[in-house]
């Protein structure tokens, strides 16, 4: 099972340059001539960052996801804005089906950004967040099909067929991922920031601002900066997870959920291994096909490449039909690799310690630490998780080399 990811939607109306709004990208660190050139080009290609330009109902150069559910409204708001005349807003009144609704913009032919960090800052507000989580996000892809679609002004599906690719051998490869959630009620405009390394072979960058679950969110005054890549080594034995005991809101955790009613991952204050909370996984309905649900943290860094890592923690199950597990997945130029589930457990089981180790291949740029369960009736709890670097991997060759 590959990590949960958000497919982007190729609309019939292409991303055309109807208005260019370049804005100053700043960095207190001295930049090389190449970096300064990349910053200038990125500023030009990231269009309408303040959501000011547009038509009757939507801002120019921003697309929306299409979920086919009646509960979501994408709104170009003239009343609530940080600066200028408008902001971008999303209202979602229901969460029966897990969908990551978002405004998004693509930066095609992004090869000049390879080897650098992109830093996205967006000002956000929120209201009536009854379980919902807003977010800002960056993604890096190698996707010749989407670049071709944007060049020709056609949908991605049309470009794939025209280029002779079947669905099964679609060459799209996700290489990088960084997202920050916010679940609190935010009454004043607050900056939210994510940073992503742009891996080799990237040719498409996607910017997303959105919501998962119910509530209303606003976005304004986005900034996209090119930074030198982070090179600080990760310490051995240190827990790299944020909020590993789920004592705080789950904004540091990614969720992947099955397309079944009432499948949830929540904080549970009635059951815990230590502290006051654990993460509770519930899927009352079993899907017609095998599917999974995970709480994940994503590390978009080259510093885990070629390292041996361990994910460990405490799990508890109650009447679980399928299996609960811990796993580590990685993505890179080779595709996707991951650890085996090992001694995954099921049925009814009191708190038990679980551990899995994984040799991260060379040429890895994103690593996923995941606590999960095969989605089926029954309940699973995870608590007191730890993700750590053990040292250099004994496997010196690249994956598949």
N, C-alpha and C positions, 0 to 999 in steps of 0.2 A: 504494500500500500504506500503510494507516494504521499508526501505531506500535503495537507490541505492547502490549496492555492486558489487564488481568485482568477478565473479565466476572464480575459477582457472581451468586450463585445465589439465586434466590427459592425458599425451601423451602415445603412445604405447611403447616408450622407457622409462623405469623407471629411477628414480633418483638413480643411483648406485654410489658407492664410487670408482671413478677411480683414484682420487688423493686427498690427504689430505694436506691442507695448513693451519696449525694453526697459529694464530697471537695473539700477546699480547693484552689483554683487560685491560684497565687501569681505575682506579677510585681513586681519591684523598681521598675519604671517607673510613675509615677503614671498613673492611668487616668481617662478621662472618665466621666461618669455612664452614657453609652450603652455604653462598653466594659465597665464594671463590671456592667451589666445583662446584656450578652451572656455574660460570664464566668459569672455565676450561672445563667443558663439552660442554658449548655453543661454546667456541672457537674451539673445535674439530669438532663439528657438523656443524658449519657454514663454508662451504668449498669454496676454491678458491675465497676469497674476493677481490683479486686484478685482477681477470679475466686473470691470467697468463697461467694456464694450459688449454689444450684443444686439439681438433682434427684439421681437415682441416679448418672448417668454424665457429666453435662455442666453447665457453669456457666450460670446464667440470663442471658439477653439476648445471648449470643454464639452465632452460627451457625457452621457449618463449610462449606467448599466440598465439592462432591460430584464426584469424578473417576471413580468406577467402576473403580478399580484396587485390587487386594488388598494392595498394599505399604504403605499408609499407615494409621496409627492415630492418632486424636485422643484424648488422654488427659487427664482431670482429675486431676492428680497430688496425692495427699495426703502424699507423702513428701518431695519436693523442692519447697520453697517459700521465698520470701524473707521473707514475713511472713504472719500469719494461718494458715489451715489448708490452703490449696490453691494450686496454680498451674495454668496451662494448658500442655499439652505436645503436641508432634506428633512422631511417629516415622515416618520414611519409609525403607523398606529397599531401594527400587529407583528408578532414574532412566531406565528405558528410554524412557518417554514424558515429555516436558517438561511438568510440571504445577506451578503455584504453589499448593501446599496452604496453607490459612490458616484461623484463627479470625477472624471478622469481626463488626463491629457497625455498624449504620447510625444516623445522626442525621438524621431526616427534617425537612422544613420548616426548612431551615437558612438561610433568607434573612436572618436577623438577624446572621449572621456575615460577610456580604458586605463586602469592603473591609478586612478584618482578616487577620492571620496566625493560623493554628492551629499550635500546637507540641505534638507528641506525644512524651512520654518514657515508655519501657517498660524495665523491668529484664529482662535476658536471661541465659540460660545455654545451653551447647551441649555435645554429646558425639558422638564417632564421626562427625565431619564429613568423610567421605571424598568430597570433591568437592561436598558440599552447601553451601547458603548460607541461613542464616536471615535474616529481615527484619522490619522494622516499617514501616508505610506509612499515608499519608493520601491520599484521593482526593476530589475535588469534582465533582459531576455536576449538570446540569440534567436532571431526570427526573421529570416529572409522573406517569408511569405507575407508577413504584415507590412514590411517595408515596401514590397512590391504592390500590395493593395493600396497603400497610401500614395505611392507614386502614380498609380493609374486611376485613383478615385473610385475603387470598387471595394466590395466587402472582402473580408479575409477568406471566406469560404469560396468566393468566386476566384480569388487569386490562387488558392491552393489547387483547385481543379484545373485552372489554366496552366499552372506550372507542372501538372502531372503528378502531384502527390496524392496518395490515398490517405484516408483518415488515420490508418494504422501506422503509416510511416511519415506522418507530419513532422518536419524537422524542428519545430518549436522546442526550445530548451530554456527553462528558467534558471538563471545563474545567480541572482542576488535578490535580497528581500529585506526590508526594514519597515516596521510599522510601530506606531505608538497609539495606544487606546486612551480614552478618557471617559469615565463613567459618572463623574460628579456633576452636579448642577453648577455651571460656570456662568455667572451673571455678568462679569466684566471680561472684555476681550483679553485673552491670555495666549501667549505664544507657545506653540508645541513644535518640537524639533525631532527629526529622525536623520540618521546618517548611514550611508551605504557605500561600501567599496564597489567599484565598477569592474567586474572581472574581465579577463581576456576573452575575446570573441563576442562581447556584447555589441549589439547593433540597434537596440531599442530600449529606451527607458520610459517607464510609465509612472506618472504622478497620480495619486488617488487621495481624495478626501471624502469620507463617508461615515456610515453608521451601520452597526449590527444590532438588531433588536429594536425596541420601541423607544421613541423620544424624538426630539428635534435638535438639530445641530446647525450651526452657522460657521462659514469659513470666509476669511478675507485676508488681503495683503500677504499673499504667499511670496516667499523668497527662495531662490535656488542658488546655492553657492558651490563652487568647486574648491575642494580642500586637498592638502597633501594627505596621502594615505596614512592611517594609524599604523605604527610599527612596534608598539610596546608589547613585549612578550607576555603571555598569560602565565600567572604563577602556578606552580605545581601544588596540588592538594587543596586549593581554595575553592569554595563553593561558588560557581559562576552564576547560579540561578538568582534572580531577583524574586523576593517574596516566596521562598521555597516551602514555607509552612502555611501559606494561604491565609496569613493573619491580616493582610490588608486587602483592599479590593483587587480584583483580578486583572487590572490593566496591563500588567507585565506579561500576561499569558495569552498566547494564541489558542483558539479553539478550532477543531475540525469536528463537524457534526454530521450525522446521517440525515438524509432527506425524509425523515419520519416524524410524525407529530409528537410533541412533548419530549423530545430528546434534549436533555439539558446537562450543562456542567455548571455547578453553582458552589458557593461556599456554604458549608454545613456547620452550624454552631452547636449541633447536638451530638456530633460524633467527631472525635479528634484523637490522634495518637499522642501528640503533645500540644500545648497551647490551647487556644479556644476554637480553632477552625480546622477543617479539612476541605478537600475538593471532592464533591459528590457527583458521580456520573450516573445518569438515569436514562434509559431508553425503553419505555414501556412496550413499544411495538417493534417487532423484528422485521427488517426489510426483506423483500423478496430475493435479494442478493446479499452476499457477504459485504459488510461495510463496517467502518470503525469510527470511534470518537476519541479525540486526543486533546489533552492540554499540553501545549508546546511552548518552548522558548527557542528563539531563532538567533543564531550567532553569525552575522555577516562579517566574516573576518578571515584573512589568510593565515592567522596565527594558530589555527587548529589543524591546518594542513600537515599531514605526516606525523600527527601526535596520537598517542593512545589515550582514550578518555573513558571515564566510568560514570554511569548514571545509576543512582541507588536511591532507595527510599522505602517507605512502609505502605503496604496495601491491605485493604480489608474488603471482603465481598459478602454479599447476602443473596442467596438464591440466584446466582449468576449462571445462566445457561452456557455462555461461551467463555472466553478467556480474558483476563486482565493482564497487562504486561507493561514493562518499560522498554523503550527502544531509542536508538540514536540513528538518525538518517543524515546523509550528506549529499550535497549537489555540487557539481563542478563541470569541467569541460567533458568529463567522461559520461555524464548523465547523473544517475541516482544510485547510491549504495546505502546499505544500512545493516544494522545488527539483527540477528535472529532473536525471536521472542524468548528462547531458552525455556526455563521452568515456569511459564505462565500458569496462573492458577485460576480456578473457577469454583462453582458451587457456593458453599457458605464457609468462610474462613476468617478467623480473627486476625488482628494486626500481625503481619508477617513481613520480614525484611526481604527485599528483592534487590538484585544488582545485575547490571549488564555492562560489559566492556566492549569497546569498538576501536579498531584501528582506522583512523580517518585517512583516506587515501591522499596521495599527493595531488596537487592541482584542485584541491577543494576550496570553495569560497563561501559556502553556507552550510552550517551544521544545525540540525534540529534535535533537541532533547525532548522526548515525548513520554508522558504518562498516559496510558490509554486503556481501551477495552474494545473487544469486538462487540459492536452495538447489538444488544439483544436484551430481552427482559431480565431483570435483576438489577442490583445496585452495587456500585464499586466506589470505594473511597481511597484517595491517595493523600499522604501527608509526609512532611519532613524529608523532602527530596534533596538530592545533592548531585550536581554535575561538576566533575573535576578533571583536570589534566593530570595524567599519571606520569608522562614522560614521552620520549620519542617513540614512535611506532617501530617495532621490529621489522615491519614490512617496508622496505625501502623503495620498491618500485611503485610507479603510478598505477592506479586502478586500470586494469585492462591493458597494461603495457608490457 
